[in-house]
Amino acid sequence: MNVASPRESNWLDEISPAIRDAATSGIVEVFNYGRGRQGLIPLWVGEGDLPTPAFISDAAKASLDRGETFYTAQRGIPDLREAIAAYMTRVYGAAPGGLAFSAESFFVTIGGMHAIEIATRLVAGPGAEALIPSPAWPNFVGALETAGARPVPVPLDRTGRWSLDPAKLAAAVTPATRAIFFNSPANPTGFIATREEIAATLELARRHNLWIIADEIYGRVTYDGTRAPSFHDVMAPDDKIMFVQTLSKNWAMTGFRVGWLEAPRALGPAIENLVQFTTSGVPVFTQRAAIAALTDGEAFLKSQIERWRRSRDILCEGLRATGRVRFFEPEAAFYLFCAVDGFEDSRALAFRLIDEAGVGPAPGAAFGPGGDGHLRLCFARDPAEIEEATRRMARWLKA
């Protein structure tokens, strides 16, 4: 049996306090608790149940067969950066100023989280503050806290839908505020910011000389047939905005760990350094897979969204029928963020559903102020499995 020495038992006291004291993810906690339970339906993490499609995986295999296994350009291979620029031009029409998007504005990262980490380090160091509309994905908070900065949650309103009150955002600004994290469409709520809410946030950032870190990774995952409003629709060429993107959700590539940061070109040398100092670049074979996804992946994305729509409708209709579950039907993304009458402790409720209903949710408390008393249920799964999970939860609520 391995027994820690007296010195080892105190080693956590000898590391950076910002790292040592960073909050543990409440999502990971329930995942670890329920992982491996036979027959359990996992709805806790933000990924689908489909493997990466063959046309994407084959591009990665072909890259490996060609021997593309060496260090690569820190900004990403030129072919991928050009593919990203072409994709963005197709989806968003034009960059600020009416020009086509340029490859020089895109930096390939190890998934969206790496892009968030880089953006955070660029603008928010010790003593800085950043505003986060909340409930929010907890990794925004983690990125700030481990950089020594302070996250400032700003509650979303609940007026028939999740919405953002620009006056609340403005009231939270202090001399220490450096940035606004803005996630739309949002995890966990499924909230889509309107063009007006986005424009008001941009005007606030201009007024106070703040950066905006815009996480728009669910911008294509909407259920009305259009992409979500974006800062790209309202910004000027000199606005201080960085955009986070990933291929994980749209193209079932969570394990590939590839995404990008879009940023002003002048930041290129600094971003390149941060890539070098964190990962030394993204593997070429995953970048080849990303090119295939962006170039040939529209049909797959369309089929995913239709599948998620069916699962969303099954889950919402089934839980609404219990009379005990309250929510706004998600406008986008693939999460239902719901409150269950009679339960205020979402962590305890999540554990009970794992043990007694065979369903694994994420506790709302993991998503910050405004989240407790709620559950996040990821419905990016086979509609038949979501139907079974809904039956189990409904039966448990009636017991």
MARKOLMAR-990664 format. One record per residue (C-alpha): residue in three letters; x, y, z. Coordinates in pm, whole numbers, padded with zeros to 5 digits, always signed. Layout:
BEGIN
ALAXYZ...
This chain:
BEGIN
MET+00000+00000+00000ASN+00129+00345-00096VAL+00119+00590+00192ALA+00190+00959+00136SER+00486+01096+00327PRO+00425+01389+00562ARG+00580+01620+00305GLU+00364+01483+00023SER+00048+01541+00223ASN+00126+01915+00223TRP+00229+01948-00141LEU-00096+02116-00243ASP-00002+02399-00007GLU+00314+02455-00209ILE+00160+02518-00551SER+00008+02834-00693PRO-00294+02937-00482ALA-00490+03027-00798ILE-00454+02668-00920ARG-00494+02502-00582ASP-00809+02692-00494ALA-00982+02664-00833ALA-01327+02510-00790THR-01377+02148-00890SER-01624+02103-01174GLY-01965+01995-01049ILE-02020+01827-01385VAL-01709+01613-01346GLU-01814+01523-00992VAL-02141+01361-01100PHE-01975+01209-01406ASN-01719+01038-01184TYR-01992+00929-00941GLY-02206+00763-01204ARG-01950+00652-01458GLY-01960+00281-01535ARG-02309+00221-01390GLN-02465-00052-01600GLY-02775+00067-01785LEU-02740+00431-01678ILE-02829+00691-01943PRO-02566+00968-01926LEU-02697+01319-01994TRP-02429+01502-01796VAL-02162+01607-02047GLY-02195+01827-02353GLU-02137+01586-02636GLY-02340+01364-02865ASP-02344+00988-02882LEU-02242+00952-03247PRO-01881+00873-03341THR-01698+01103-03577PRO-01823+01032-03933ALA-01598+00832-04163PHE-01526+01113-04412ILE-01362+01309-04129SER-01178+01019-03967ASP-01052+00903-04308ALA-00891+01244-04363ALA-00704+01201-04034LYS-00597+00846-04126ALA-00472+00961-04466SER-00265+01231-04297LEU-00105+00974-04068ASP-00038+00745-04362ARG+00145+01033-04533GLY+00368+01065-04228GLU+00235+01405-04113THR+00348+01346-03757PHE+00597+01629-03701TYR+00585+01969-03534THR+00379+02217-03728ALA+00297+02586-03764GLN+00193+02737-03431ARG-00096+02926-03592GLY-00221+02614-03768ILE-00151+02477-04114PRO-00233+02725-04392ASP-00482+02485-04554LEU-00698+02474-04241ARG-00682+02847-04179GLU-00794+02907-04538ALA-01073+02652-04492ILE-01189+02831-04176ALA-01191+03165-04360ALA-01395+03016-04644TYR-01639+02853-04399MET-01687+03178-04208THR-01751+03367-04533ARG-02017+03110-04630VAL-02191+03122-04291TYR-02151+03488-04189GLY-02132+03653-04530ALA-01849+03895-04471ALA-01603+04012-04211PRO-01638+04362-04058GLY-01596+04621-04329GLY-01764+04397-04587LEU-01451+04201-04674ALA-01411+03826-04701PHE-01272+03665-04388SER-00893+03633-04395ALA-00691+03334-04281GLU-00468+03580-04094SER-00743+03630-03834PHE-00765+03260-03735PHE-00547+03060-03496VAL-00592+02684-03460THR-00621+02555-03103ILE-00659+02233-02907GLY-01038+02265-02897GLY-01251+02554-02780MET-01119+02542-02424HIS-00766+02611-02541ALA-00899+02911-02735ILE-01072+03037-02418GLU-00754+02989-02218ILE-00549+03189-02469ALA-00806+03469-02490THR-00823+03489-02111ARG-00447+03511-02071LEU-00433+03787-02330VAL-00671+04020-02147ALA-00725+03918-01783GLY-00440+03877-01537PRO-00416+03903-01157GLY-00650+04165-01016ALA-00860+04192-01330GLU-01232+04124-01346ALA-01447+03983-01624LEU-01828+03981-01649ILE-02009+03655-01721PRO-02385+03638-01788SER-02501+03356-01561PRO-02590+03067-01538ALA-02285+02989-01749TRP-02050+02708-01846PRO-01814+02674-01547ASN-01497+02665-01756PHE-01521+03041-01812VAL-01486+03085-01437GLY-01205+02830-01422ALA-01005+03003-01695LEU-01030+03335-01512GLU-00955+03202-01164THR-00648+03007-01273ALA-00520+03327-01438GLY-00561+03510-01104ALA-00856+03713-01232ARG-01201+03745-01075PRO-01520+03631-01249VAL-01822+03856-01192PRO-02152+03678-01264VAL-02436+03888-01405PRO-02775+03714-01373LEU-02979+03651-01684ASP-03345+03753-01662ARG-03635+03508-01691THR-03918+03697-01858GLY-04086+03433-02070ARG-03740+03342-02199TRP-03384+03371-02081SER-03273+03726-02163LEU-02993+03971-02089ASP-03060+04309-01930PRO-02783+04542-02056ALA-02841+04768-01755LYS-02740+04485-01520LEU-02427+04426-01726ALA-02342+04797-01713ALA-02397+04810-01336ALA-02140+04534-01285VAL-01856+04723-01455THR-01582+04848-01221PRO-01239+05004-01280ALA-01097+04650-01265THR-01322+04514-01542ARG-01126+04408-01848ALA-01358+04178-02042ILE-01704+04034-02098PHE-01744+03662-02160PHE-02045+03630-02388ASN-02180+03283-02474SER-02466+03279-02723PRO-02627+03043-02798ALA-02564+02956-02439ASN-02465+02653-02239PRO-02654+02556-02020THR-02971+02755-02089GLY-03014+02731-02466PHE-03060+03110-02464ILE-02999+03298-02790ALA-02908+03664-02749THR-03103+03890-02981ARG-02926+04122-03222GLU-03033+04407-02992GLU-02884+04242-02682ILE-02559+04182-02870ALA-02546+04540-02999ALA-02610+04679-02650THR-02328+04463-02509LEU-02093+04582-02779GLU-02180+04946-02711LEU-02109+04891-02340ALA-01772+04735-02423ARG-01684+05028-02648ARG-01784+05278-02381HIS-01562+05118-02116ASN-01284+04998-02348LEU-01350+04630-02265TRP-01267+04315-02456ILE-01544+04076-02553ILE-01466+03703-02560ALA-01752+03567-02771ASP-01816+03193-02743GLU-02045+03126-03040ILE-01980+02754-03081TYR-02352+02669-03090GLY-02430+02938-03348ARG-02535+02680-03608VAL-02727+02461-03362THR-03062+02640-03375TYR-03411+02503-03430ASP-03562+02770-03653GLY-03349+02703-03960THR-03122+03005-03923ARG-02790+03069-03756ALA-02796+03266-03433PRO-02722+03640-03425SER-02353+03710-03385PHE-02118+03992-03295HIS-02005+03956-03656ASP-02339+04110-03753VAL-02285+04436-03563MET-01912+04489-03507ALA-01671+04729-03673PRO-01319+04629-03788ASP-01154+04792-03484ASP-01377+04642-03213LYS-01200+04450-02937ILE-01358+04107-02985MET-01215+03757-02989PHE-01427+03462-03103VAL-01402+03108-02973GLN-01498+02817-03198THR-01464+02439-03197LEU-01540+02150-03429SER-01641+01929-03136LYS-02018+01973-03137ASN-02122+02024-03500TRP-01919+01737-03638ALA-01897+01490-03345MET-01526+01559-03292THR-01494+01612-02916GLY-01205+01366-02896PHE-01016+01526-03183ARG-00955+01841-02974VAL-00943+02098-03251GLY-01095+02446-03266TRP-00989+02801-03335LEU-00957+03151-03197GLU-01052+03443-03419ALA-00875+03761-03312PRO-00740+04090-03446ARG-00441+04019-03668ALA-00216+04245-03459LEU-00241+03991-03176GLY-00092+03718-03397PRO+00260+03715-03250ALA+00127+03703-02892ILE-00120+03425-02973GLU+00150+03228-03154ASN+00368+03254-02843LEU+00085+03132-02618VAL+00028+02833-02846GLN+00399+02757-02829PHE+00409+02789-02451THR+00101+02571-02393THR+00078+02301-02661SER+00346+02369-02924GLY+00077+02335-03189VAL-00215+02119-03295PRO-00144+01776-03452VAL-00155+01793-03830PHE-00379+01488-03868THR-00652+01648-03657GLN-00620+01964-03865ARG-00670+01758-04183ALA-00982+01611-04025ALA-01103+01964-03949ILE-01062+02065-04312ALA-01281+01771-04417ALA-01547+01870-04163LEU-01560+02234-04269THR-01550+02155-04640ASP-01780+01852-04665GLY-01971+01846-04336GLU-02293+02038-04405ALA-02511+01731-04464PHE-02388+01569-04144LEU-02450+01885-03942LYS-02802+01916-04083SER-02880+01555-03988GLN-02743+01609-03637ILE-02961+01916-03580GLU-03274+01732-03695ARG-03191+01440-03464TRP-03137+01679-03173ARG-03466+01853-03251ARG-03655+01523-03216SER-03478+01445-02890ARG-03549+01796-02756ASP-03918+01765-02832ILE-03944+01422-02667LEU-03769+01544-02352CYS-03963+01870-02324GLU-04304+01713-02387GLY-04242+01426-02147LEU-04114+01636-01858ARG-04374+01909-01910ALA-04646+01645-01876THR-04531+01561-01522GLY-04646+01903-01400ARG-04334+01923-01182VAL-04065+02040-01420ARG-04035+02406-01523PHE-03825+02537-01811PHE-03802+02759-02116GLU-03784+02539-02424PRO-03427+02573-02554GLU-03399+02786-02866ALA-03056+02647-02953ALA-02772+02419-02838PHE-02867+02075-02707TYR-02941+02123-02338LEU-03258+02148-02133PHE-03203+02360-01823CYS-03494+02285-01594ALA-03612+02328-01235VAL-03786+02047-01051ASP-04054+02145-00800GLY-03964+02036-00448PHE-03587+02023-00501GLU-03356+02316-00425ASP-03028+02122-00394SER-02940+02031-00752ARG-02631+01832-00652ALA-02831+01606-00423LEU-03101+01572-00688ALA-02845+01470-00951PHE-02705+01198-00725ARG-03056+01068-00651LEU-03145+01048-01019ILE-02827+00851-01083ASP-02897+00609-00797GLU-03276+00579-00822ALA-03374+00657-01182GLY-03071+00545-01381VAL-03028+00886-01545GLY-02717+01104-01510PRO-02785+01482-01521ALA-02551+01774-01455PRO-02641+01975-01141GLY-02744+02334-01206ALA-02525+02454-00918ALA-02223+02377-01138PHE-02322+02669-01362GLY-02300+02945-01105PRO-02553+03188-00955GLY-02904+03122-01076GLY-02827+02759-01150ASP-02903+02583-00823GLY-03241+02418-00813HIS-03196+02328-01181LEU-03061+02038-01382ARG-02889+02045-01720LEU-02990+01756-01941CYS-02793+01702-02263PHE-03031+01564-02526ALA-02770+01515-02802ARG-02847+01145-02811ASP-03058+00891-02996PRO-03426+00996-02967ALA-03514+00645-02849GLU-03265+00673-02563ILE-03395+01019-02472GLU-03746+00875-02470GLU-03636+00610-02223ALA-03454+00865-02004THR-03767+01081-02003ARG-03983+00783-01898ARG-03743+00702-01615MET-03741+01057-01481ALA-04118+01094-01511ARG-04174+00765-01330TRP-03932+00868-01055LEU-04105+01205-01010LYS-04442+01031-00970ALA-04313+00775-00720
